[in-house]
Amino acid sequence: LESLKNLIKNVDKLPKEFRDKLYLMQYRRLQYWISWQAKKHGMIVEFVNPSYSSVSCPKCGQKMVEVSHRWFRCSCGYENDRDVIAIVNLNGRGSLSLSTAPQMRDVRANR
C-alpha cells in the first residue's frame, strides 16, 4: 500500500474542489481495513513511498512522457495508463522489501 503519511500536508497545493473531497475520504480507515483483512488471511502488508510511482517506467526507471490523457510512454517503448504504471511500480517497491526465500522452520537431521 502507499504510505499516506504526507497526504494531508500536500492537500494545500490542490485546488479547493479537490481539497474538500479529499478531506471527506477516509484513506486511513481503508488502509486499516485492508491491513486487518490481510493479516487475518496470513498476508503481509508493506507500506511504500508513492513518489513518482505513476511517471517512472517500471521497465527501465526513466521518467515517462504523457502522450494523452492518463496515458504515458517511455523512450524504451513501454506505455500504459498511469494507474497501471503506479500499481506495477508500487508492487515492485513492496516486493523489494520482502524476503523471496522460503523461511526454514523445524529443520531436523535425517536419521
Biopython code that builds the backbone (N, CA, C, O; Angstrom):
import numpy as np
from Bio.PDB.StructureBuilder import StructureBuilder

atoms = [
    (1, "LEU", "N", (0.839, -1.188, 0.000)),
    (1, "LEU", "CA", (0.000, 0.000, 0.000)),
    (1, "LEU", "C", (0.874, 1.238, 0.000)),
    (1, "LEU", "O", (2.013, 1.211, 0.467)),
    (2, "GLU", "N", (0.332, 2.319, -0.526)),
    (2, "GLU", "CA", (1.030, 3.597, -0.488)),
    (2, "GLU", "C", (1.105, 4.114, 0.930)),
    (2, "GLU", "O", (0.156, 3.977, 1.702)),
    (3, "SER", "N", (2.229, 4.706, 1.272)),
    (3, "SER", "CA", (2.330, 5.402, 2.548)),
    (3, "SER", "C", (1.617, 6.736, 2.397)),
    (3, "SER", "O", (1.963, 7.529, 1.521)),
    (4, "LEU", "N", (0.634, 6.988, 3.235)),
    (4, "LEU", "CA", (-0.169, 8.218, 3.138)),
    (4, "LEU", "C", (0.271, 9.254, 4.162)),
    (4, "LEU", "O", (-0.495, 10.152, 4.512)),
    (5, "LYS", "N", (1.496, 9.130, 4.640)),
    (5, "LYS", "CA", (1.995, 9.979, 5.705)),
    (5, "LYS", "C", (1.899, 11.475, 5.370)),
    (5, "LYS", "O", (1.534, 12.268, 6.238)),
    (6, "ASN", "N", (2.214, 11.874, 4.145)),
    (6, "ASN", "CA", (2.230, 13.292, 3.776)),
    (6, "ASN", "C", (0.991, 13.724, 3.008)),
    (6, "ASN", "O", (0.983, 14.802, 2.414)),
    (7, "LEU", "N", (-0.043, 12.915, 3.008)),
    (7, "LEU", "CA", (-1.242, 13.223, 2.231)),
    (7, "LEU", "C", (-1.869, 14.542, 2.651)),
    (7, "LEU", "O", (-2.113, 15.400, 1.803)),
    (8, "ILE", "N", (-2.132, 14.721, 3.918)),
    (8, "ILE", "CA", (-2.781, 15.942, 4.395)),
    (8, "ILE", "C", (-1.850, 17.142, 4.243)),
    (8, "ILE", "O", (-2.317, 18.250, 3.977)),
    (9, "LYS", "N", (-0.550, 16.942, 4.405)),
    (9, "LYS", "CA", (0.408, 18.039, 4.279)),
    (9, "LYS", "C", (0.405, 18.617, 2.861)),
    (9, "LYS", "O", (0.594, 19.821, 2.687)),
    (10, "ASN", "N", (0.196, 17.781, 1.855)),
    (10, "ASN", "CA", (0.234, 18.217, 0.462)),
    (10, "ASN", "C", (-1.121, 18.661, -0.069)),
    (10, "ASN", "O", (-1.214, 19.099, -1.216)),
    (11, "VAL", "N", (-2.159, 18.559, 0.727)),
    (11, "VAL", "CA", (-3.507, 18.906, 0.283)),
    (11, "VAL", "C", (-3.619, 20.383, -0.061)),
    (11, "VAL", "O", (-4.363, 20.748, -0.971)),
    (12, "ASP", "N", (-2.894, 21.236, 0.647)),
    (12, "ASP", "CA", (-2.990, 22.677, 0.420)),
    (12, "ASP", "C", (-2.565, 23.079, -0.990)),
    (12, "ASP", "O", (-2.919, 24.165, -1.450)),
    (13, "LYS", "N", (-1.824, 22.239, -1.672)),
    (13, "LYS", "CA", (-1.375, 22.542, -3.032)),
    (13, "LYS", "C", (-2.453, 22.250, -4.077)),
    (13, "LYS", "O", (-2.322, 22.662, -5.229)),
    (14, "LEU", "N", (-3.498, 21.555, -3.691)),
    (14, "LEU", "CA", (-4.563, 21.176, -4.620)),
    (14, "LEU", "C", (-5.608, 22.278, -4.742)),
    (14, "LEU", "O", (-5.751, 23.102, -3.839)),
    (15, "PRO", "N", (-6.352, 22.297, -5.873)),
    (15, "PRO", "CA", (-7.471, 23.235, -5.997)),
    (15, "PRO", "C", (-8.522, 22.946, -4.919)),
    (15, "PRO", "O", (-8.634, 21.817, -4.441)),
    (16, "LYS", "N", (-9.279, 23.961, -4.546)),
    (16, "LYS", "CA", (-10.251, 23.860, -3.451)),
    (16, "LYS", "C", (-11.240, 22.714, -3.644)),
    (16, "LYS", "O", (-11.569, 22.013, -2.687)),
    (17, "GLU", "N", (-11.716, 22.519, -4.875)),
    (17, "GLU", "CA", (-12.704, 21.458, -5.116)),
    (17, "GLU", "C", (-12.152, 20.078, -4.758)),
    (17, "GLU", "O", (-12.888, 19.230, -4.252)),
    (18, "PHE", "N", (-10.867, 19.848, -5.017)),
    (18, "PHE", "CA", (-10.254, 18.571, -4.683)),
    (18, "PHE", "C", (-9.960, 18.470, -3.192)),
    (18, "PHE", "O", (-10.095, 17.398, -2.604)),
    (19, "ARG", "N", (-9.557, 19.583, -2.578)),
    (19, "ARG", "CA", (-9.274, 19.579, -1.137)),
    (19, "ARG", "C", (-10.484, 19.136, -0.343)),
    (19, "ARG", "O", (-10.377, 18.302, 0.556)),
    (20, "ASP", "N", (-11.649, 19.704, -0.680)),
    (20, "ASP", "CA", (-12.876, 19.363, 0.044)),
    (20, "ASP", "C", (-13.196, 17.879, -0.070)),
    (20, "ASP", "O", (-13.569, 17.240, 0.914)),
    (21, "LYS", "N", (-13.048, 17.331, -1.275)),
    (21, "LYS", "CA", (-13.339, 15.908, -1.479)),
    (21, "LYS", "C", (-12.329, 15.026, -0.754)),
    (21, "LYS", "O", (-12.681, 13.991, -0.188)),
    (22, "LEU", "N", (-11.070, 15.453, -0.781)),
    (22, "LEU", "CA", (-10.017, 14.650, -0.176)),
    (22, "LEU", "C", (-10.175, 14.554, 1.336)),
    (22, "LEU", "O", (-9.938, 13.499, 1.924)),
    (23, "TYR", "N", (-10.571, 15.644, 1.956)),
    (23, "TYR", "CA", (-10.777, 15.610, 3.400)),
    (23, "TYR", "C", (-11.918, 14.667, 3.775)),
    (23, "TYR", "O", (-11.916, 14.097, 4.866)),
    (24, "LEU", "N", (-12.881, 14.501, 2.892)),
    (24, "LEU", "CA", (-14.012, 13.633, 3.197)),
    (24, "LEU", "C", (-13.670, 12.153, 3.044)),
    (24, "LEU", "O", (-14.311, 11.296, 3.653)),
    (25, "MET", "N", (-12.662, 11.859, 2.233)),
    (25, "MET", "CA", (-12.295, 10.461, 2.007)),
    (25, "MET", "C", (-11.587, 9.899, 3.233)),
    (25, "MET", "O", (-10.883, 10.616, 3.945)),
    (26, "GLN", "N", (-11.776, 8.658, 3.458)),
    (26, "GLN", "CA", (-11.220, 8.033, 4.656)),
    (26, "GLN", "C", (-10.132, 7.035, 4.267)),
    (26, "GLN", "O", (-10.289, 5.825, 4.428)),
    (27, "TYR", "N", (-9.035, 7.568, 3.754)),
    (27, "TYR", "CA", (-7.948, 6.706, 3.304)),
    (27, "TYR", "C", (-7.402, 5.827, 4.425)),
    (27, "TYR", "O", (-7.196, 4.627, 4.243)),
    (28, "ARG", "N", (-7.176, 6.422, 5.553)),
    (28, "ARG", "CA", (-6.589, 5.652, 6.651)),
    (28, "ARG", "C", (-7.509, 4.523, 7.109)),
    (28, "ARG", "O", (-7.047, 3.434, 7.451)),
    (29, "ARG", "N", (-8.796, 4.790, 7.112)),
    (29, "ARG", "CA", (-9.743, 3.744, 7.501)),
    (29, "ARG", "C", (-9.688, 2.592, 6.495)),
    (29, "ARG", "O", (-9.736, 1.427, 6.888)),
    (30, "LEU", "N", (-9.589, 2.909, 5.207)),
    (30, "LEU", "CA", (-9.487, 1.887, 4.172)),
    (30, "LEU", "C", (-8.188, 1.096, 4.339)),
    (30, "LEU", "O", (-8.193, -0.132, 4.245)),
    (31, "GLN", "N", (-7.084, 1.790, 4.584)),
    (31, "GLN", "CA", (-5.815, 1.099, 4.797)),
    (31, "GLN", "C", (-5.896, 0.157, 6.000)),
    (31, "GLN", "O", (-5.407, -0.972, 5.948)),
    (32, "TYR", "N", (-6.508, 0.623, 7.066)),
    (32, "TYR", "CA", (-6.641, -0.207, 8.258)),
    (32, "TYR", "C", (-7.441, -1.472, 7.938)),
    (32, "TYR", "O", (-7.063, -2.569, 8.347)),
    (33, "TRP", "N", (-8.544, -1.315, 7.208)),
    (33, "TRP", "CA", (-9.389, -2.458, 6.878)),
    (33, "TRP", "C", (-8.633, -3.448, 5.995)),
    (33, "TRP", "O", (-8.706, -4.655, 6.222)),
    (34, "ILE", "N", (-7.906, -2.951, 4.989)),
    (34, "ILE", "CA", (-7.129, -3.835, 4.109)),
    (34, "ILE", "C", (-6.064, -4.571, 4.927)),
    (34, "ILE", "O", (-5.878, -5.777, 4.764)),
    (35, "SER", "N", (-5.369, -3.846, 5.803)),
    (35, "SER", "CA", (-4.340, -4.473, 6.641)),
    (35, "SER", "C", (-4.933, -5.549, 7.543)),
    (35, "SER", "O", (-4.361, -6.629, 7.693)),
    (36, "TRP", "N", (-6.069, -5.249, 8.134)),
    (36, "TRP", "CA", (-6.737, -6.201, 9.020)),
    (36, "TRP", "C", (-7.131, -7.465, 8.259)),
    (36, "TRP", "O", (-6.902, -8.574, 8.739)),
    (37, "GLN", "N", (-7.724, -7.303, 7.073)),
    (37, "GLN", "CA", (-8.127, -8.453, 6.269)),
    (37, "GLN", "C", (-6.912, -9.274, 5.835)),
    (37, "GLN", "O", (-6.947, -10.504, 5.857)),
    (38, "ALA", "N", (-5.842, -8.589, 5.441)),
    (38, "ALA", "CA", (-4.632, -9.291, 5.011)),
    (38, "ALA", "C", (-4.045, -10.111, 6.157)),
    (38, "ALA", "O", (-3.706, -11.281, 5.974)),
    (39, "LYS", "N", (-3.925, -9.509, 7.326)),
    (39, "LYS", "CA", (-3.371, -10.226, 8.481)),
    (39, "LYS", "C", (-4.248, -11.406, 8.870)),
    (39, "LYS", "O", (-3.749, -12.456, 9.272)),
    (40, "LYS", "N", (-5.552, -11.228, 8.748)),
    (40, "LYS", "CA", (-6.493, -12.304, 9.064)),
    (40, "LYS", "C", (-6.254, -13.523, 8.171)),
    (40, "LYS", "O", (-6.484, -14.660, 8.584)),
    (41, "HIS", "N", (-5.791, -13.275, 6.945)),
    (41, "HIS", "CA", (-5.551, -14.355, 5.985)),
    (41, "HIS", "C", (-4.063, -14.700, 5.857)),
    (41, "HIS", "O", (-3.660, -15.395, 4.924)),
    (42, "GLY", "N", (-3.256, -14.210, 6.796)),
    (42, "GLY", "CA", (-1.838, -14.557, 6.813)),
    (42, "GLY", "C", (-0.989, -13.834, 5.788)),
    (42, "GLY", "O", (0.096, -14.307, 5.450)),
    (43, "MET", "N", (-1.449, -12.709, 5.288)),
    (43, "MET", "CA", (-0.700, -11.952, 4.287)),
    (43, "MET", "C", (0.020, -10.776, 4.947)),
    (43, "MET", "O", (-0.406, -10.272, 5.986)),
    (44, "ILE", "N", (1.108, -10.353, 4.328)),
    (44, "ILE", "CA", (1.891, -9.228, 4.825)),
    (44, "ILE", "C", (1.510, -7.978, 4.042)),
    (44, "ILE", "O", (1.365, -8.026, 2.820)),
    (45, "VAL", "N", (1.348, -6.864, 4.744)),
    (45, "VAL", "CA", (1.078, -5.576, 4.100)),
    (45, "VAL", "C", (2.314, -4.708, 4.271)),
    (45, "VAL", "O", (2.802, -4.530, 5.387)),
    (46, "GLU", "N", (2.816, -4.172, 3.181)),
    (46, "GLU", "CA", (4.001, -3.322, 3.198)),
    (46, "GLU", "C", (3.613, -1.933, 2.716)),
    (46, "GLU", "O", (2.939, -1.800, 1.694)),
    (47, "PHE", "N", (4.030, -0.891, 3.440)),
    (47, "PHE", "CA", (3.755, 0.487, 3.045)),
    (47, "PHE", "C", (4.994, 1.046, 2.359)),
    (47, "PHE", "O", (6.093, 0.985, 2.910)),
    (48, "VAL", "N", (4.818, 1.592, 1.154)),
    (48, "VAL", "CA", (5.947, 2.082, 0.362)),
    (48, "VAL", "C", (5.752, 3.545, -0.014)),
    (48, "VAL", "O", (4.638, 4.068, 0.018)),
    (49, "ASN", "N", (6.852, 4.191, -0.368)),
    (49, "ASN", "CA", (6.836, 5.591, -0.776)),
    (49, "ASN", "C", (6.193, 5.711, -2.163)),
    (49, "ASN", "O", (6.648, 5.056, -3.101)),
    (50, "PRO", "N", (5.149, 6.532, -2.314)),
    (50, "PRO", "CA", (4.462, 6.644, -3.600)),
    (50, "PRO", "C", (5.085, 7.639, -4.580)),
    (50, "PRO", "O", (4.557, 7.819, -5.677)),
    (51, "SER", "N", (6.192, 8.290, -4.214)),
    (51, "SER", "CA", (6.784, 9.328, -5.061)),
    (51, "SER", "C", (7.098, 8.819, -6.466)),
    (51, "SER", "O", (7.759, 7.795, -6.636)),
    (52, "TYR", "N", (6.621, 9.539, -7.453)),
    (52, "TYR", "CA", (6.872, 9.283, -8.879)),
    (52, "TYR", "C", (6.420, 7.897, -9.339)),
    (52, "TYR", "O", (6.898, 7.407, -10.361)),
    (53, "SER", "N", (5.524, 7.270, -8.616)),
    (53, "SER", "CA", (5.110, 5.912, -8.973)),
    (53, "SER", "C", (4.333, 5.855, -10.282)),
    (53, "SER", "O", (4.345, 4.819, -10.947)),
    (54, "SER", "N", (3.661, 6.929, -10.673)),
    (54, "SER", "CA", (2.874, 6.879, -11.912)),
    (54, "SER", "C", (3.622, 7.431, -13.117)),
    (54, "SER", "O", (3.105, 7.360, -14.232)),
    (55, "VAL", "N", (4.822, 7.979, -12.934)),
    (55, "VAL", "CA", (5.562, 8.536, -14.076)),
    (55, "VAL", "C", (6.916, 7.871, -14.293)),
    (55, "VAL", "O", (7.597, 8.189, -15.268)),
    (56, "SER", "N", (7.325, 6.963, -13.419)),
    (56, "SER", "CA", (8.584, 6.241, -13.596)),
    (56, "SER", "C", (8.314, 4.952, -14.360)),
    (56, "SER", "O", (7.390, 4.207, -14.033)),
    (57, "CYS", "N", (9.122, 4.698, -15.376)),
    (57, "CYS", "CA", (8.943, 3.483, -16.179)),
    (57, "CYS", "C", (9.267, 2.253, -15.334)),
    (57, "CYS", "O", (10.349, 2.178, -14.752)),
    (58, "PRO", "N", (8.338, 1.278, -15.254)),
    (58, "PRO", "CA", (8.604, 0.075, -14.465)),
    (58, "PRO", "C", (9.657, -0.839, -15.088)),
    (58, "PRO", "O", (10.179, -1.726, -14.412)),
    (59, "LYS", "N", (9.978, -0.633, -16.378)),
    (59, "LYS", "CA", (10.972, -1.485, -17.040)),
    (59, "LYS", "C", (12.382, -0.931, -16.916)),
    (59, "LYS", "O", (13.317, -1.670, -16.607)),
    (60, "CYS", "N", (12.545, 0.398, -17.162)),
    (60, "CYS", "CA", (13.900, 0.960, -17.175)),
    (60, "CYS", "C", (14.130, 2.041, -16.124)),
    (60, "CYS", "O", (15.277, 2.423, -15.890)),
    (61, "GLY", "N", (13.071, 2.547, -15.482)),
    (61, "GLY", "CA", (13.217, 3.547, -14.435)),
    (61, "GLY", "C", (13.249, 4.989, -14.908)),
    (61, "GLY", "O", (13.280, 5.904, -14.086)),
    (62, "GLN", "N", (13.243, 5.212, -16.226)),
    (62, "GLN", "CA", (13.262, 6.577, -16.758)),
    (62, "GLN", "C", (11.929, 7.272, -16.519)),
    (62, "GLN", "O", (10.906, 6.619, -16.313)),
    (63, "LYS", "N", (11.948, 8.617, -16.549)),
    (63, "LYS", "CA", (10.712, 9.380, -16.418)),
    (63, "LYS", "C", (9.935, 9.258, -17.728)),
    (63, "LYS", "O", (10.496, 9.437, -18.809)),
    (64, "MET", "N", (8.646, 8.954, -17.622)),
    (64, "MET", "CA", (7.806, 8.757, -18.799)),
    (64, "MET", "C", (7.147, 10.071, -19.205)),
    (64, "MET", "O", (7.048, 11.005, -18.409)),
    (65, "VAL", "N", (6.699, 10.126, -20.460)),
    (65, "VAL", "CA", (6.069, 11.319, -21.016)),
    (65, "VAL", "C", (4.591, 11.034, -21.236)),
    (65, "VAL", "O", (4.229, 9.978, -21.755)),
    (66, "GLU", "N", (3.733, 11.977, -20.839)),
    (66, "GLU", "CA", (2.293, 11.817, -21.049)),
    (66, "GLU", "C", (1.985, 12.092, -22.513)),
    (66, "GLU", "O", (2.242, 13.190, -23.005)),
    (67, "VAL", "N", (1.432, 11.095, -23.218)),
    (67, "VAL", "CA", (1.126, 11.252, -24.645)),
    (67, "VAL", "C", (-0.345, 11.562, -24.883)),
    (67, "VAL", "O", (-0.697, 12.105, -25.930)),
    (68, "SER", "N", (-1.193, 11.232, -23.949)),
    (68, "SER", "CA", (-2.608, 11.606, -23.993)),
    (68, "SER", "C", (-3.129, 11.549, -22.559)),
    (68, "SER", "O", (-2.389, 11.220, -21.632)),
    (69, "HIS", "N", (-4.390, 11.868, -22.390)),
    (69, "HIS", "CA", (-4.955, 11.906, -21.040)),
    (69, "HIS", "C", (-4.759, 10.571, -20.329)),
    (69, "HIS", "O", (-5.315, 9.554, -20.744)),
    (70, "ARG", "N", (-3.968, 10.577, -19.259)),
    (70, "ARG", "CA", (-3.700, 9.416, -18.414)),
    (70, "ARG", "C", (-2.800, 8.364, -19.060)),
    (70, "ARG", "O", (-2.539, 7.340, -18.429)),
    (71, "TRP", "N", (-2.323, 8.561, -20.260)),
    (71, "TRP", "CA", (-1.520, 7.560, -20.971)),
    (71, "TRP", "C", (-0.077, 8.043, -21.073)),
    (71, "TRP", "O", (0.180, 9.136, -21.578)),
    (72, "PHE", "N", (0.869, 7.225, -20.593)),
    (72, "PHE", "CA", (2.277, 7.607, -20.587)),
    (72, "PHE", "C", (3.098, 6.652, -21.446)),
    (72, "PHE", "O", (2.764, 5.475, -21.585)),
    (73, "ARG", "N", (4.183, 7.181, -22.021)),
    (73, "ARG", "CA", (5.078, 6.380, -22.867)),
    (73, "ARG", "C", (6.520, 6.672, -22.461)),
    (73, "ARG", "O", (6.879, 7.799, -22.120)),
    (74, "CYS", "N", (7.329, 5.622, -22.511)),
    (74, "CYS", "CA", (8.746, 5.745, -22.174)),
    (74, "CYS", "C", (9.589, 5.605, -23.437)),
    (74, "CYS", "O", (9.135, 5.040, -24.432)),
    (75, "SER", "N", (10.807, 6.118, -23.395)),
    (75, "SER", "CA", (11.707, 6.008, -24.548)),
    (75, "SER", "C", (12.108, 4.558, -24.821)),
    (75, "SER", "O", (12.551, 4.243, -25.925)),
    (76, "CYS", "N", (11.960, 3.668, -23.832)),
    (76, "CYS", "CA", (12.282, 2.249, -24.038)),
    (76, "CYS", "C", (11.167, 1.507, -24.776)),
    (76, "CYS", "O", (11.336, 0.348, -25.155)),
    (77, "GLY", "N", (10.018, 2.182, -24.980)),
    (77, "GLY", "CA", (8.914, 1.570, -25.705)),
    (77, "GLY", "C", (7.735, 1.169, -24.836)),
    (77, "GLY", "O", (6.650, 0.899, -25.351)),
    (78, "TYR", "N", (7.933, 1.127, -23.525)),
    (78, "TYR", "CA", (6.834, 0.757, -22.626)),
    (78, "TYR", "C", (5.824, 1.893, -22.552)),
    (78, "TYR", "O", (6.206, 3.059, -22.457)),
    (79, "GLU", "N", (4.531, 1.557, -22.596)),
    (79, "GLU", "CA", (3.474, 2.557, -22.425)),
    (79, "GLU", "C", (2.277, 1.917, -21.752)),
    (79, "GLU", "O", (1.996, 0.732, -21.930)),
    (80, "ASN", "N", (1.569, 2.741, -20.962)),
    (80, "ASN", "CA", (0.397, 2.233, -20.262)),
    (80, "ASN", "C", (-0.335, 3.388, -19.587)),
    (80, "ASN", "O", (0.123, 4.531, -19.605)),
    (81, "ASP", "N", (-1.491, 3.063, -18.986)),
    (81, "ASP", "CA", (-2.262, 4.014, -18.203)),
    (81, "ASP", "C", (-1.498, 4.329, -16.916)),
    (81, "ASP", "O", (-0.820, 3.458, -16.372)),
    (82, "ARG", "N", (-1.600, 5.560, -16.429)),
    (82, "ARG", "CA", (-0.818, 5.969, -15.255)),
    (82, "ARG", "C", (-1.166, 5.172, -14.002)),
    (82, "ARG", "O", (-0.297, 4.958, -13.157)),
    (83, "ASP", "N", (-2.409, 4.730, -13.863)),
    (83, "ASP", "CA", (-2.777, 3.931, -12.693)),
    (83, "ASP", "C", (-2.141, 2.544, -12.745)),
    (83, "ASP", "O", (-1.709, 2.016, -11.720)),
    (84, "VAL", "N", (-2.085, 1.959, -13.934)),
    (84, "VAL", "CA", (-1.448, 0.646, -14.099)),
    (84, "VAL", "C", (0.047, 0.768, -13.813)),
    (84, "VAL", "O", (0.629, -0.084, -13.142)),
    (85, "ILE", "N", (0.664, 1.834, -14.326)),
    (85, "ILE", "CA", (2.090, 2.077, -14.083)),
    (85, "ILE", "C", (2.350, 2.200, -12.583)),
    (85, "ILE", "O", (3.304, 1.620, -12.064)),
    (86, "ALA", "N", (1.504, 2.953, -11.893)),
    (86, "ALA", "CA", (1.675, 3.143, -10.447)),
    (86, "ALA", "C", (1.552, 1.819, -9.703)),
    (86, "ALA", "O", (2.336, 1.548, -8.795)),
    (87, "ILE", "N", (0.587, 1.000, -10.072)),
    (87, "ILE", "CA", (0.394, -0.295, -9.407)),
    (87, "ILE", "C", (1.612, -1.190, -9.599)),
    (87, "ILE", "O", (2.076, -1.826, -8.652)),
    (88, "VAL", "N", (2.131, -1.238, -10.828)),
    (88, "VAL", "CA", (3.307, -2.064, -11.108)),
    (88, "VAL", "C", (4.500, -1.562, -10.291)),
    (88, "VAL", "O", (5.223, -2.358, -9.690)),
    (89, "ASN", "N", (4.704, -0.242, -10.271)),
    (89, "ASN", "CA", (5.831, 0.323, -9.522)),
    (89, "ASN", "C", (5.687, 0.116, -8.020)),
    (89, "ASN", "O", (6.653, -0.258, -7.353)),
    (90, "LEU", "N", (4.499, 0.353, -7.481)),
    (90, "LEU", "CA", (4.289, 0.175, -6.040)),
    (90, "LEU", "C", (4.452, -1.285, -5.639)),
    (90, "LEU", "O", (5.008, -1.583, -4.582)),
    (91, "ASN", "N", (3.969, -2.193, -6.477)),
    (91, "ASN", "CA", (4.136, -3.620, -6.206)),
    (91, "ASN", "C", (5.620, -3.986, -6.204)),
    (91, "ASN", "O", (6.080, -4.755, -5.359)),
    (92, "GLY", "N", (6.358, -3.429, -7.154)),
    (92, "GLY", "CA", (7.795, -3.691, -7.208)),
    (92, "GLY", "C", (8.526, -3.159, -5.992)),
    (92, "GLY", "O", (9.421, -3.820, -5.465)),
    (93, "ARG", "N", (8.154, -1.970, -5.543)),
    (93, "ARG", "CA", (8.796, -1.391, -4.358)),
    (93, "ARG", "C", (8.496, -2.216, -3.114)),
    (93, "ARG", "O", (9.371, -2.405, -2.270)),
    (94, "GLY", "N", (7.290, -2.698, -2.996)),
    (94, "GLY", "CA", (6.938, -3.529, -1.852)),
    (94, "GLY", "C", (7.630, -4.870, -1.899)),
    (94, "GLY", "O", (8.035, -5.400, -0.865)),
    (95, "SER", "N", (7.770, -5.425, -3.094)),
    (95, "SER", "CA", (8.407, -6.731, -3.250)),
    (95, "SER", "C", (9.881, -6.687, -2.890)),
    (95, "SER", "O", (10.435, -7.684, -2.428)),
    (96, "LEU", "N", (10.529, -5.531, -3.098)),
    (96, "LEU", "CA", (11.953, -5.414, -2.784)),
    (96, "LEU", "C", (12.224, -5.508, -1.297)),
    (96, "LEU", "O", (13.307, -5.926, -0.887)),
    (97, "SER", "N", (11.255, -5.126, -0.488)),
    (97, "SER", "CA", (11.478, -5.124, 0.957)),
    (97, "SER", "C", (11.126, -6.458, 1.612)),
    (97, "SER", "O", (11.377, -6.643, 2.803)),
    (98, "LEU", "N", (10.560, -7.371, 0.865)),
    (98, "LEU", "CA", (10.184, -8.672, 1.421)),
    (98, "LEU", "C", (11.175, -9.739, 0.990)),
    (98, "LEU", "O", (11.719, -9.680, -0.112)),
    (99, "SER", "N", (11.404, -10.697, 1.844)),
    (99, "SER", "CA", (12.284, -11.808, 1.515)),
    (99, "SER", "C", (11.582, -12.728, 0.523)),
    (99, "SER", "O", (10.415, -13.074, 0.704)),
    (100, "THR", "N", (12.302, -13.121, -0.526)),
    (100, "THR", "CA", (11.714, -14.032, -1.512)),
    (100, "THR", "C", (12.056, -15.482, -1.204)),
    (100, "THR", "O", (11.472, -16.397, -1.786)),
    (101, "ALA", "N", (12.996, -15.697, -0.294)),
    (101, "ALA", "CA", (13.383, -17.058, 0.049)),
    (101, "ALA", "C", (12.400, -17.639, 1.054)),
    (101, "ALA", "O", (11.970, -16.946, 1.976)),
    (102, "PRO", "N", (12.043, -18.899, 0.884)),
    (102, "PRO", "CA", (11.157, -19.518, 1.874)),
    (102, "PRO", "C", (11.858, -19.593, 3.226)),
    (102, "PRO", "O", (13.069, -19.807, 3.289)),
    (103, "GLN", "N", (11.116, -19.420, 4.282)),
    (103, "GLN", "CA", (11.683, -19.455, 5.625)),
    (103, "GLN", "C", (11.724, -20.897, 6.117)),
    (103, "GLN", "O", (10.728, -21.618, 6.050)),
    (104, "MET", "N", (12.885, -21.306, 6.611)),
    (104, "MET", "CA", (13.064, -22.666, 7.115)),
    (104, "MET", "C", (12.620, -22.725, 8.569)),
    (104, "MET", "O", (13.000, -21.879, 9.378)),
    (105, "ARG", "N", (11.817, -23.725, 8.892)),
    (105, "ARG", "CA", (11.360, -23.916, 10.270)),
    (105, "ARG", "C", (11.472, -25.396, 10.624)),
    (105, "ARG", "O", (11.282, -26.271, 9.779)),
    (106, "ASP", "N", (11.778, -25.650, 11.870)),
    (106, "ASP", "CA", (11.830, -27.025, 12.383)),
    (106, "ASP", "C", (12.682, -27.941, 11.508)),
    (106, "ASP", "O", (12.227, -29.003, 11.083)),
    (107, "VAL", "N", (13.891, -27.535, 11.247)),
    (107, "VAL", "CA", (14.792, -28.364, 10.444)),
    (107, "VAL", "C", (15.401, -29.426, 11.353)),
    (107, "VAL", "O", (15.978, -29.111, 12.394)),
    (108, "ARG", "N", (15.267, -30.687, 10.949)),
    (108, "ARG", "CA", (15.804, -31.804, 11.730)),
    (108, "ARG", "C", (16.686, -32.666, 10.831)),
    (108, "ARG", "O", (16.446, -32.802, 9.632)),
    (109, "ALA", "N", (17.685, -33.226, 11.436)),
    (109, "ALA", "CA", (18.584, -34.105, 10.684)),
    (109, "ALA", "C", (17.862, -35.398, 10.331)),
    (109, "ALA", "O", (17.074, -35.919, 11.121)),
    (110, "ASN", "N", (18.143, -35.915, 9.123)),
    (110, "ASN", "CA", (17.572, -37.203, 8.718)),
    (110, "ASN", "C", (18.392, -38.317, 9.356)),
    (110, "ASN", "O", (19.613, -38.352, 9.202)),
    (111, "ARG", "N", (17.738, -39.224, 10.069)),
    (111, "ARG", "CA", (18.460, -40.336, 10.711)),
    (111, "ARG", "C", (17.844, -41.634, 10.357)),
    (111, "ARG", "O", (18.313, -42.682, 10.803)),
]
sb = StructureBuilder()
sb.init_structure("model")
sb.init_model(0)
sb.init_chain("A")
sb.init_seg("    ")
for serial, (resi, resn, name, xyz) in enumerate(atoms, 1):
    if name == "N":
        sb.init_residue(resn, " ", resi, " ")
    sb.init_atom(name, np.array(xyz, "f"), 0.0, 1.0, " ", f" {name:<3s}", serial, name[0])
structure = sb.get_structure()
